[in-house]
Amino acid sequence: MSVAVFRRRGARAGEGRVDGRVYRDGEEHLTRFARTRIGVEAFVEPRTAVTDTTIVLVAATGEWTRRRVPGPQAAHQLAHRLGIPAYDAGVVGYPQRMRDWNSRLAAEARARREP
């Protein structure tokens, strides 16, 4: 009896693929975010072994959002269309205001859990 231990299986529906709709929905979200907040900057995150290229928009308040994009060039082009500066996150890092925003949210969540 033969057992196929390393059988190649096809991808499940939607797994490992990103269709154009996902990018369009993401672009719409990013556009709304940039248009409704002040001082927005873009930080382009490179593709890794587990994630596609992403773009993080950070407002002056530190509020932020992240979405997948087709590639670094597309991320920079989107930032240009939105009229906001774009930086490579791997080179410049993330702004302190983003870390401060995350810290405030975490502190608020802890305060809600405490009796």
C-alpha positions in Angstrom: 0.0 0.0 0.0 1.4 3.4 -1.0 0.7 6.5 1.0 1.2 10.0 -0.4 2.9 11.8 2.4 3.9 14.9 0.5 1.0 15.4 -1.8 0.6 18.7 -3.5 -2.8 20.1 -2.8 -4.5 22.8 -4.6 -5.2 26.1 -2.8 -8.5 26.3 -1.1 -11.0 28.9 -2.4 -9.5 32.3 -1.8 -6.4 31.0 0.0 -3.1 32.5 -1.0 -4.6 34.7 -3.7 -5.6 38.3 -3.7 -8.0 39.4 -6.4 -8.3 43.0 -7.7 -11.4 43.6 -5.6 -9.4 43.3 -2.4 -7.0 46.0 -3.7 -9.8 48.2 -4.9 -11.6 47.9 -1.5 -8.4 48.7 0.2 -7.7 51.7 -1.9 -11.2 53.0 -1.2 -10.6 52.6 2.5 -7.2 54.3 2.4 -8.6 57.2 0.3 -11.4 57.8 2.8 -8.9 57.6 5.7 -6.6 60.2 4.0 -9.4 62.5 3.1 -11.0 62.5 6.6 -7.9 63.0 8.7 -5.2 65.7 9.0 -1.4 65.2 8.5 -1.6 61.8 7.0 1.7 60.1 5.9 2.2 56.8 4.1 4.7 54.1 5.2 5.3 51.3 2.6 6.0 47.9 4.1 7.9 45.4 1.9 6.5 42.0 1.0 7.6 39.2 3.3 7.4 35.5 3.2 3.9 35.7 4.9 2.5 39.0 3.8 2.1 41.0 0.6 3.3 44.6 0.3 1.3 46.8 2.5 0.9 50.5 3.0 0.2 52.1 6.5 -1.4 55.5 6.6 -0.7 57.4 9.8 -2.6 60.6 10.8 -1.3 63.5 12.8 -3.1 62.0 15.9 -1.3 58.7 15.5 -4.4 56.9 14.3 -3.4 54.4 11.6 -4.7 51.9 9.1 -3.0 49.2 7.0 -4.0 47.6 3.7 -2.4 45.4 1.1 -1.3 46.9 -2.2 0.0 45.2 -5.4 3.6 46.4 -4.8 5.8 49.2 -3.6 5.4 51.2 -6.7 1.6 51.0 -6.5 1.9 52.2 -2.8 4.0 55.2 -3.7 1.7 56.0 -6.7 -1.4 55.9 -4.4 0.3 58.2 -1.9 1.1 60.6 -4.7 -2.5 60.6 -5.9 -3.6 61.3 -2.4 -1.2 64.1 -2.1 0.6 62.7 1.0 4.3 61.9 1.6 5.4 58.3 1.3 8.3 56.7 3.1 9.8 53.2 3.1 9.0 51.8 6.6 12.1 49.5 6.5 14.3 52.6 6.0 12.7 55.3 8.2 10.7 53.2 10.7 7.3 54.3 12.1 6.5 57.7 13.6 6.4 58.0 17.4 2.8 59.2 17.2 1.7 55.8 15.9 3.4 54.0 18.9 1.8 56.6 21.2 -1.7 55.9 19.7 -1.2 52.1 20.2 -0.1 52.7 23.8 -3.2 54.8 24.5 -5.5 52.2 23.1 -3.9 49.4 25.1 -4.1 51.5 28.3 -7.8 52.2 27.6 -8.5 48.5 27.0 -6.7 47.6 30.3 -8.7 50.2 32.2 -12.0 48.8 30.9 -11.0 45.3 32.1 -10.0 46.4 35.6 -12.8 46.3 38.2 
